[in-house]
């Protein structure tokens, strides 16, 4: 599963309501995140590998 940060259009590994692969907390601004099936575009450790 992947989650998209709508303000930046970056897709992270993880899901809404938790933490992304790179450690970003998706509960801080829940309206900025949507679950998606898009390919991951985040280049940070934990998301890209």
PEGI-V831533 format. One record per backbone hydrogen bond with DSSP energy under -0.5 kcal/mol. NH is the residue of the N-H (numbers start at 0). CO is the residue of the C=O. E is the energy in kcal/mol with one decimal. If there is no record, write none. Layout:
nh->{NH NH}
co->{CO CO}
e->{E E}
//
This chain:
nh->{1 2 3 4 5 5 7 8 9 11 11 13 17 19 20 22 25 25 27 29 31 32 33 35 40 41 46 47}
co->{35 11 33 9 3 31 4 4 4 2 9 0 14 23 12 19 17 23 24 26 28 29 3 1 10 10 43 43}
e->{-1.4 -2.4 -3.4 -2.8 -0.9 -2.6 -0.7 -2.2 -0.8 -3.4 -0.5 -1.9 -0.9 -2.4 -2.6 -1.7 -3.2 -0.6 -0.8 -0.6 -2.3 -1.2 -1.8 -2.8 -1.8 -2.0 -1.6 -2.0}
//
